[in-house]
């Protein structure tokens, strides 16, 4: 996991200090699809991943294929039913909403809506954080565009058509986003999770960085923790899961602007510091945000896999 994603830098350093165990990131920028592929390709090797943090579309299939180990963390019962596998093969960890971010030294403003991106007076190119066929955040950005352009949780095609229109207009930059591409102006406007966009304010210090949540098409999604069934360090992997789903781990995710899986339980027990709640955007910005079911995600993934290349990339 990248250090600037959901406060993982503090989560990892706290875990190391608490337990005296080292953590190694094999590929911090890996997409969900690449994480799953690493379990397969590195099986039996000491550098194989012990755990992965993937989108739901990359949790269900691998679980059914036997790639994940069954494990119920101590606080499994307080994770919402819709965010976990009842068999224990994966557990949802945190949620977010798709948002826009803009380098205002290049872009004349941060878009306020999907329609705004297409407007003639908006001067910058926009990029998904990765390829939606392999990365959950990018895939979720397409879903948000679909919801804002006549689509639904059962129809992601308008989102693909939207990006095809952006590409035709020369406003879509189909490359992976990095801090370097944002700072250089190559990808001055990005589509990503709100917690990442908000967290990047600490990363992007050489220019003004602005963030908005689209007025229409609000799409929320979550990620899933899973343990490699053939993890080289199986018990350390389970300790990592215990830490992440403990109150301490969940509050560290909240500090990174996510809504951790056990957020409602933490609120109910009054263990959330007021300062962390005050740092979050107003709840009204998330009103009406839609979340796709596992079945809807599976069907949408298949459509994106089939249509993204020919429609958007011309390949």
N, C-alpha and C positions, 0 to 999 in steps of 0.2 A: 504494500500500500504506500502511495506517495505521502511524504510527511505533511504536505499541505492539503490533504484530503481528510475532512471531518475530524481534524485535530489528532490524527494518528501519530504525529511527532511526539505529543505529550503522552498519549496512551502507551506508546512503545517504551518511552523512557521511564514512565512510572512503573510499568510491568518489570522492566529490567532491574530497577532499583528495589522493588518490593520483593522479588523472588531470586535475584542474583542469576538470572538466566539471560543468555544472549538471544537476540533476534536478528535474523538476516533476511533482507528483502532480495529475492532472486531477480525480480523485474518489477520495480515499483510502478511503472507506467503500463503494466500489462492490462489488457481488456479482460472482461469476464470470460470471453471465449478462450483467450490465451491462458488464463489460469486453469481452466478445465483441461486444456490440451497439455499443460505442463504435468498434470497428474498422470496423464496417459503416457506421454513421451519419456518422462523421467522416472517411471515406476521402477522401484528397486534400487534407485540411486540415492545417495545420502543428501543430494541437493534437491530432491523432489520436495514439493510443498507439503508442509504439515497441515496447513489450513488455507482456505480460500474465502474471499469475501466477494460474492458474485450476485448479479441480478437474478430475479426469480426465474427468468427464462433460461438461465444456466444452472439452476438448482434442481429442478424437477427431473429433467432427462438424465443427467449424470447420477442422481440418486437412484433412479429406476435401473440404471445400468450397473449399479454396484460400485460406483467410484467413491462414495462417501461412507463414513463410519457412523453407526447409530450412537448418539449421545444426547442425553437429556441434562442440560445444565441445572444447577440447583434452583434457579429462578424461572425455569421453563414455563411453569404454570401461569406466571404473570405476564407472559408475552401473549399478545392478542392471538386468538385462534387463526385469524386470517393471515397471520404472518409467520406461521410455522408448519412444519411437516409433522403430523401426528405420530409418525413412526420414529421421529427423532433424527432423521438424516440431515436436516438443515433447519436453521432457526433465523428468522428475520431479526436484524439488529438495529437499523435506524431508517428513518424516512426523510424525504425531502420533496421539494416542488421545483419543476423546471423554471429557470430564470434566465434573463439576459444580463450579460456583463459587458462593459465597454471601456476601452482605453480612450479617454477623452482628449488625449493629445493627437489622436488620429481621427476618431469619429466625432461628428459634430454634436452627437447626443447619444444617450442610451435609448434603444427602442422601448416603447411602452406597450406595444402589441405586435402580433404577427403581421397585421396589415401595415403597421408603421415601418417595418423592415423593407417592404416593397414600395414605400412612398418615394416619390421623385426627389424629395428634399433630404432624404437620408443618404449620406455620402460614403458609407463604409461597407466593406465586405463582412459577411458573417460566417461563422464556422461552428459545426458541431464539435464536441470534444474528441470525437473519434469516428470510426465507421459504424453506422447503426446495425450492420449485419453481425458485428462481433462485440460491440460495447453497449452495455445497458443504458448508460447516461445518454448516449447519442440516439439510441432506439427510443428512449423516453422523450427526447426532444421532438422526434418525428410524430410521436403520439400526441404531444401537446399541439403541434401544428395542425394535425388532423382535427382535433377537437375544436380548434378555432376556425376551421375552414369547411364546415359542413360534415365532418366525419363524426365518428363515435367510437366508443370502446370496442365496438364490433366491426369497425371499418376504419382502418388506418390508411387506406389508399389516398384520401385527400391530403394527408400529410406528405406522402411521397410526391404527389403531384405538385404540392406547394414548393418543395425543394427543387423539383424539376423546373418550375417557373423561375425560382431564384437563380438557378444555374444558367438558364437561358438568358436572364437579364444581366448576368455577369456579377451577381452579388453573393454567390455562394462559393466559399473556399473549401474544397473537399480534401483537407489535410488534417492530420492530428494536431491538436492544440497543445502547445507547451508554453511555459512562462516566456521563453525566448521568442516564440512566434507572436505572442501578444505584445511584448515590449517593443519588438522591431516594427510592428504595424502590419505584419503579414496576416495576422488574424486579430484585428483590433476589436471585433465584437464576437462574443462567444455565447453558445447555448449550453448550459450545464445545470447541475443541481444548485439550488439556492445556497446551501451550506458551503459549497465550494466557492461560489461567486463571492459570498460574504467573507469567507476566510481569505480569499486572495487579496483582500485589502492590506493584509500584513506582508504579502509577497510582492505586490506591485507597488513599490514605494517611490519609484522614479517618475510616476505620472498619476494623474487622477483617475481612479477606477470607480465607475458607477454601476449600480445594480438595480434591476427592476424585475418584478414578477409580472408576466403578461396579463393584461386586463381580461382577456378571454383565452380559453383553452387551457386553464390551469390543470396540470397533470401531476399527481403525486405518485411516488414510487418508493420502494424499499430495497434493501440489499439483504443478502443471506449469508450467514456463517456456516461453513461446513468443514468437516475434518476429512482429510484424505484417508480412505480405507486402508491404504498401505503406507501411512505416514512413517517416516524414519524416526520420529520422536513422538509417538502416540500419546504418552502421558503428559508431556510438555504441551502438546496441542490441546489436551483437555483442560489443563490448568489455564491456558490462554483463554479458552471459552468461558471458564468460570470467572476470570477477571473481567472480561468484556461485559458479561451479563450481571455482574455485581453492581451494587449501587455506585461504587466508585467508578467503575468502567463506564456505566451509563451516563453519569454526570460529566465525564470527560468528553463523551460524544456530544452531549448537550452544549458543552463549552465550545465545541466546534460548529455550532449553529444547526446541528441535526435535531430531529425529534427521535430520541432513542426508543427502542421497542417497548421498554417498560416505563415510558413517560407517565402514563396515567397512574400507574402504581406508585411511582415516586411522588407525584402530586398528592395522591390520596394520603400518603404517609407523611406529608409535609417535610420532605428531605431535600427539596430543590431550593438552593439559595436564591434569594430574590434577585441578586445581581445577574444570575444566568438567565432568568426569565425576562428581565428588563432588557437584556442584550438582543433578544429575539425580535424579528419584525412583528408588527401588529398581527394578531390572529385573524383579523378581517381580510388580510391579503390572501389567506389560504381558504377562505370560505368557498365552498362549491368545488374544490379541487377533486378531480375524479381519479380513482385507482382501478386499474384493470385487474380482472381475475386471472388466475393461472391459465385457464382455458383461453381467455381473450389474448393474453400475452403470447401463448403458443401459436395461435392462429395468425396473429399479427406478425410474429417473427418470420413465419413461412412466407407471408406476402412481401415483407421487406426483402427477404433473401432473394425472392424471384424478381422483384420489380426495381429495386434500387439501382442496380448496375445499368440496365437498359434505359430507364427513364431519367435518372439523375446524372449518371456518369457517362452515359453514351457508350457503355461497354457491356 
